[in-house]
Amino acid sequence: MTKPKRTIQKHPQSDLLEHTPDDLRWATPDIVALYRAKRLQCKVIADLGCGIGFQAFAFAKHCQKVYAIEINKEKIARAEKNAALLNIKNIEFIHGDILDPNIIQKLKKVDIIFCDPERLPEEEQRSLATIKPNIQELLNAYQSITNKIAIEFPPQIQTIPFECEREYLSLNGKLNRLTLYFNGLRQCDRSVVTMPGGERLQNSTTKTVLPLAAEPEPYLYEIDPAVVKANLLPELLSTTKTGLLEKGKITLATSGKKVSSPFFCHSYRVLANCSDDETELLNALKQHHAKKVTLRKSIDPRDYWNYRTKLETNLNGTKTISLFQYKEKLLLAENLDL
């Protein structure tokens, strides 16, 4: 048994546009495309590797002229048809290799270069070596035109050997995009932006100590994974006056008084703690009037529903209780966002 996933809207008119399921899988969500278009607003922009055009359509709303280049003939044909369906007239579509000197020459008057390079869809661990085109070659080719270059990168990639801003974008509490901003576009070293709210967190210019918690306090907070990936836990926890309790698949902070932050995916109030003994756990759940249990502790996905159903069969309360694990303790908590 699995829960349905929240659908991310790729474009408000995607039902009317031409695309394959694979096109839609890789297309930039509209809310992300519009945010990026606002940040990169200029007179003339080039979208290298435009795919079926969703990012280019967003650029067209904020720039006077958009060049959209794509090597895949079928994709750029769909992008051009989609632009016509949307009555967008300020995009010039170019079929070809973005490293072709003739194409580079056509783009010599652009203000900003944006590139969404090709990644291997089946790759389990993202690598710089498999990104096409070669990023250093791309930078070398276009830096003579403009030093304002932005490149989309796989957000889970481990090594980024470039001097740039790494902006991790979170959508509905999940890590969604990573954009590298070079030279004139760079605002800091590391940043996080949340969607749909658009809140921003960036690294401090001075060293910030990571606040640590010795034990769980009355309130728990699930940290947005984009904050963890951007290594901005010290900045977030110091400003919210919380302490790091656990870092892992779920990263938890804790505090004695309730605080709020757009970079907390969920906030909880701790109700009790107990051992992982099933009888003791059930007694604690009943004491707090549990009807349903949400498992936030580490568990094999294949065992999740069996374990949860086994617990809930013995419960007849009214509340949904979230279950965390901290060291040898199980923490029973109430989700304050529900």
Protein Blocks (a to p, Z undefined) as FASTA:
>chain_A
ZZddddddfbfklmmpccdfklmmmpccfklmmmmmmmmgcfbdcdehklnolmmmmmmm
mpfbdcdddfblklmmmmmmmmmmnopakbccdeddfklmklmmmmmmcfbdcddddddf
klmbdcfklpccdfklmmmmmmmmpccdcddddfkbfbdcbdcddddddeehiafbdcdd
ehjlpgbfbdcdddfklpacdddfbdcdddddfbdcfbdcdddfklmmnopmmmmmmmno
pacfbgcfbccdddfbdcddfkbfbdcddfbdcdfbfklmmmmmmmnopabdcdfbdcdf
klmmmmmmmmmmmgccfbdcddddehjbccddddfkZZ
